[in-house]
Every structure is written in structure tokens, then in C-alpha cells.
């Protein structure tokens, strides 16, 4: 499992190029400094010019050096936490450097210059400590995400990330958990499908080997002259013919299932009488139903025909549904076929008085390779492929097929074209 989905990615507020962020920040800082000097200090133009010149030089040197340090040193750091700590430390150094230069240009006294240096160092350390605190919390979420991703890579699909907050790290964690859920579901479906494929090979081998073994034993008995009685010989021939027909039916099912699985089933649809197809199927299964004293009946509503369909394939669907119904209906039971025209289309249901579907099997009866009620299925015959083939044919008609248990007991399988 595997389902493909697309989701909208949130647009970053800071999706500029890195150099644009640095240059933009420097220009904004210069503009704010000029406005404050003129608005708050009423500084003369010469002082403002000197300030702008000095700040431009120091900021460009500081930012350029920081940019190259980040691109060619910190970016290669093995730890996101270390990168953030170094970044905050560098920000503190830049603050000290720029303000120290400006203090010197302002010809502050040595005492004032030293005092401003002490205060700036204190402020830089406090700011850096706060930055380290923020970096530690950010890094904790990223570390959990990395650890969980490694667990997924090692095969532990149960790993999940604890979501805290609403920032990009939290969104990444949510996306990671969703991805892990999908991977776990896909792995579960893959394991189930692999098991069902193995089971199908085992069941099909059993269904092929049993009649072949019987046919071989009877042919050898006839060839060696062990059986000479005419009645016994004819009984052997009838049994072999029945087994060969069953084998041929199984091979047809496997071939058609392979076509459906490969998407190679192309149908030519044309208007047909669905009523006639149902009547023909009822007539064809009357003898089989009579062997078990099963009452096989049908009811066709008005205005059912014509229906746009492929007659041979829908005939196959009807045969599969009626065959299943008779197979699982006990002696003296009933099988009823009902067809009518509704707003959705032509609806056909086949209802029996058997034990119905097991609750665990009901959601999966149409799945390829799925065969519920294993012991009962082998006892009653069949490879368990009929409903999967019926679903493929109905869906190739752009129709819908379903299965349910009737309130009064028994199974109901229906389809609409």
C-alpha cells in the first residue's frame, strides 16, 4: 500500500536568497539609525553622514565575514545546534564590534569607552544565552525527528515524533508521522498481499493436484486392465470428464484473473437483453440445484431491457454468483435471483439461504487472492476466484458490485450496470 496524495506546502516567509536577507537587513538598520538620529537627536547632517559611512563599512565587513563563515564553515557543521550557537555568538561579537567602533569615532573618554564595552559584553552574553536556549529547544525537536527517521530506516515502522508547537519543525513532524502511517499501512498491505499470493499458490496447487491425481489413477487402472467391468469403466470416464471440466474452469479463472490484474480486459459493449441472460443462467443451473433439492427461482422487473453490456462477460458474472450461491446453500434451501430497473441502473441480486458471509470475510470477499472460510471452501470446491473476477468484469462495465448478509439470513451479492 500503495495510495499517492498531494498536499499544499506552506510558503516560507523568508524564501529570499541568503545574500538578499543580509543586504536587506543592513539597509533597514541604516535607515532606522538615520531616522532616529534625526528625529530623536536632531543631529547635524555631517554627523549623520559620518554615521552612515562608518556603519556601512563596519556592517559590510561584519556581514560579509559572517556570510563566508556560515557558507564555508558552519554550514558543514555536523550539528544544527552547534551552528545556531556559533551564529548567536557571532551576532554578539558583531554587536560589540560595531558599537565599539562607533564609540571610538564619537571620541568617548577611555572610562566611558571601557564602561560601554563592559555593558555591551554583558548584553551580548545574555542575548547569546537566550539564543542558545532557543537553539537547544529547536534542536531537540530536530533530533527527535532524525532519531525517528533512523528508526524507520532500520525497519521500525512504529516510530513516531511527538508534536510540540506549530512552527516548521512541528509541521515537519506532522508530515513525518503521516508518512510513517502510510508506510506502515503499505507494509501491512504488502505483507497481506504476499501471504494471500502464497496461499493462492497453495490452494491452486491443491485444486490442480487433486483432480489430476484422480485422473491419473483412473487412467492407469483402465490402461493396466484392472477395471474391465463396463459400468465401472463408464463411471471412470464420467468422473474423469467431470474433473477435466473442473480443471478447465480453474484455468479459465486464473487466465481471466491475470487479464484483470494486468488491466488487459477490453470489453465491447452493446445493447442486450439482461432478462434473457438471467433466464439462460437460471435454466443452466436448474440441474445442479436439483441435485441438492435447492429451489432456484428468479424475478425480473418491468422495463429492465435493454442494457448496454458485454453479454459473454455478464453471463460469466451471473454464472459465478449463482454457482457460489448453490455451492454454499444447504440441501432443501433457496436461491433467488432478482432484477429490476432503478434510477442508478439495472440492478441484479442473488440471494441464498446459506450461512452467509463471516463478519471478518465480508469486507474482503471481492479481493483478489482472498479466500475466506478455508475449510468450507475446499470442502465445497472452487478456487475462491469467482467474486474477484465478477468484480473486475462489473467494474470494467463502469458498474458497482457489493456483498452483504440478508437480515433474514443468507448471503446477498448484487451488481448494478
Buried (B, 14 or more C-beta within 10 A) or exposed (E): EEEEEEEEEEEEEEEEEEEEBBBEEBEEEBEEBBEEBBEEEEBEEEEBEBBBEBBEEBBEBBBEBBBEBBEEEBEEBEEBBEBBBBBBBBBBBBBBBBBBBBBEBBEBEEEEBEEBBEEBEEBBEEBBEEBBEEBEEBBBBBEBBEEBBEBBEEEEBEBBBEBEEEEEBBBBBEBBBEEBEBBBBBBEEEEBBEEBEEBBEEBBEEBBEBBEEBBEEBEEBBEEEEBEEEEBBEEBEEBBEEBEEBBEBBEEBBEBBEBBEEEEBEEEBEEBBBBEBBBBBBEBBEEBBEEBEBEBEBEBEEEBBEBBBBBEBBBBBBBBBBBBBBBBBEEEBBBBBBBBBEEEBBBBBBBBBBBBBEEEBBEBBBBBBBBBBEEEBBEEEBBBBBBBBBBBBBBBBEBBBBBBBEEEEBBBBBBBB
